[in-house]
Amino acid sequence: MTQPLGVILAGGLATRMGGGDKGRLQVGGESLLARVVDRIAPQVAGLALNANGDPQRFDDLGLPVIADTIDGFAGPLAGVLAGLDWAAEQGASSIVTVAADTPFFPQIWQSGCWLRLRGSVIRWCWRPLRAQAKRR
C-alpha cells in the first residue's frame, strides 16, 4: 500500500460551544488545528482540510479546503465523503481522517492504521478505549 492522503475534518457547526471554528481554539499558545496539522502532515502523502463556509479563513494553513458535497451540514461522514472524492481526484485510493479538535492523537496514527488494515477494503483502525478495557 502507498501512503494515504490525510483529511482534517473541521466542517461542523460547533453548536455545543456556541458556534465558530473549534479548531481555532488555543491550547498552550497554539491552535488545535495547528497542532493537528503538525501531527498528521508527516504521516500522509498530502493533506486537505474539510470545512464549510468561507474557505479563505483557513488561508494561513496553506492547505486545500474541501467543502461537504452534501448540503445542510450532514455530519462528519459528509466530510469523509468529500475527502474521498478529493483523494480520488488526486489519484489516491485511501485517506486517513482526523478531527480538527483532537490535537493529541498518536504520532503513529497512520502507521498504526496501516498495520491494522492488512489488505482490508474498509476497516476501523482503532477500537474505542472502553472496548479495549473490557478485553483485559
C-alpha positions as CSV (number, residue, x, y, z in Angstrom):
1,M,0.0,0.0,0.0
2,T,1.2,3.5,-0.7
3,Q,0.9,6.3,1.9
4,P,-2.6,7.7,2.1
5,L,-3.7,11.3,1.9
6,G,-4.9,13.0,5.0
7,V,-8.2,14.9,5.6
8,I,-8.8,17.0,8.7
9,L,-12.5,17.2,9.5
10,A,-13.5,20.7,10.5
11,G,-16.8,21.1,8.8
12,G,-19.2,21.1,11.8
13,L,-21.2,23.9,13.3
14,A,-19.8,23.7,16.8
15,T,-23.3,24.2,18.2
16,R,-22.4,22.8,21.7
17,M,-19.8,25.6,22.1
18,G,-21.9,28.3,20.6
19,G,-20.6,28.2,17.1
20,G,-17.3,29.1,15.4
21,D,-14.3,27.1,14.4
22,K,-13.3,24.7,17.2
23,G,-10.0,24.1,15.5
24,R,-9.1,27.8,16.1
25,L,-9.3,27.4,19.9
26,Q,-5.9,27.8,21.6
27,V,-4.1,25.2,23.7
28,G,-0.7,26.1,25.1
29,G,-0.4,29.1,22.8
30,E,-1.2,27.2,19.6
31,S,-4.5,26.5,17.9
32,L,-6.0,23.0,18.0
33,L,-5.9,22.9,14.2
34,A,-2.2,23.9,14.0
35,R,-1.4,21.0,16.4
36,V,-3.4,18.6,14.3
37,V,-1.7,19.7,11.1
38,D,1.7,19.3,12.8
39,R,0.9,15.7,13.9
40,I,-0.7,14.4,10.8
41,A,1.3,16.1,8.0
42,P,4.4,13.9,8.4
43,Q,2.3,10.8,8.3
44,V,0.5,11.3,5.0
45,A,1.4,11.9,1.3
46,G,-0.8,15.1,1.2
47,L,-3.2,16.9,3.4
48,A,-6.5,18.8,3.0
49,L,-9.0,20.4,5.3
50,N,-12.7,19.6,5.1
51,A,-14.5,22.8,6.2
52,N,-17.8,24.5,5.2
53,G,-18.3,28.2,4.7
54,D,-15.7,30.7,3.5
55,P,-12.5,28.7,2.8
56,Q,-10.4,31.9,2.9
57,R,-10.5,31.9,6.7
58,F,-8.0,29.0,6.5
59,D,-5.6,30.5,4.0
60,D,-2.9,30.7,6.7
61,L,-2.7,26.9,6.8
62,G,-1.7,26.6,3.1
63,L,-4.0,23.6,2.7
64,P,-6.6,22.9,0.1
65,V,-10.0,23.4,1.7
66,I,-12.8,21.0,0.6
67,A,-16.4,21.5,1.4
68,D,-19.0,18.9,2.0
69,T,-20.7,17.8,-1.2
70,I,-23.9,17.1,0.8
71,D,-25.8,20.2,1.8
72,G,-27.1,21.0,5.3
73,F,-24.1,20.1,7.5
74,A,-24.9,16.4,7.3
75,G,-22.2,15.4,9.8
76,P,-18.7,14.0,9.8
77,L,-19.4,11.3,7.2
78,A,-20.2,14.0,4.7
79,G,-16.7,15.3,5.4
80,V,-15.3,11.8,4.9
81,L,-17.2,11.6,1.5
82,A,-15.8,14.9,0.4
83,G,-12.3,13.7,1.4
84,L,-12.7,10.5,-0.5
85,D,-13.8,12.5,-3.6
86,W,-10.8,14.8,-3.3
87,A,-8.5,11.9,-2.8
88,A,-9.9,10.2,-5.9
89,E,-9.2,13.4,-7.9
90,Q,-5.6,13.2,-6.7
91,G,-5.3,9.6,-7.8
92,A,-5.2,8.2,-4.3
93,S,-7.1,5.1,-3.2
94,S,-7.3,5.8,0.5
95,I,-7.4,8.5,3.2
96,V,-6.7,8.9,6.9
97,T,-9.1,11.3,8.7
98,V,-8.6,13.2,12.0
99,A,-10.9,15.7,13.6
100,A,-9.7,19.3,13.9
101,D,-10.5,19.3,17.7
102,T,-8.4,16.2,18.6
103,P,-4.8,17.5,18.8
104,F,-3.3,14.7,20.8
105,F,-4.0,11.6,18.6
106,P,-1.0,9.3,18.4
107,Q,2.0,10.4,16.4
108,I,1.9,7.0,14.8
109,W,-1.7,7.2,13.8
110,Q,-1.4,6.4,10.1
111,S,1.2,3.6,10.5
112,G,-1.0,2.0,13.2
113,C,-4.0,2.2,10.9
114,W,-2.0,0.6,8.1
115,L,-0.8,-2.3,10.3
116,R,-4.4,-3.0,11.3
117,L,-5.8,-2.8,7.8
118,R,-3.7,-5.7,6.4
119,G,-5.3,-5.5,3.0
120,S,-8.9,-4.8,4.0
121,V,-11.0,-2.6,1.9
122,I,-12.7,-0.7,4.8
123,R,-12.0,-1.2,8.5
124,W,-11.9,0.9,11.6
125,C,-8.3,1.5,12.7
126,W,-8.6,1.9,16.4
127,R,-11.0,0.3,18.9
128,P,-12.7,2.6,21.4
129,L,-10.9,2.6,24.8
130,R,-13.9,1.1,26.5
131,A,-13.7,-1.9,24.2
132,Q,-10.0,-2.4,25.0
133,A,-10.6,-2.1,28.7
134,K,-13.3,-4.8,28.6
135,R,-11.0,-7.3,26.9
136,R,-8.3,-7.0,29.7
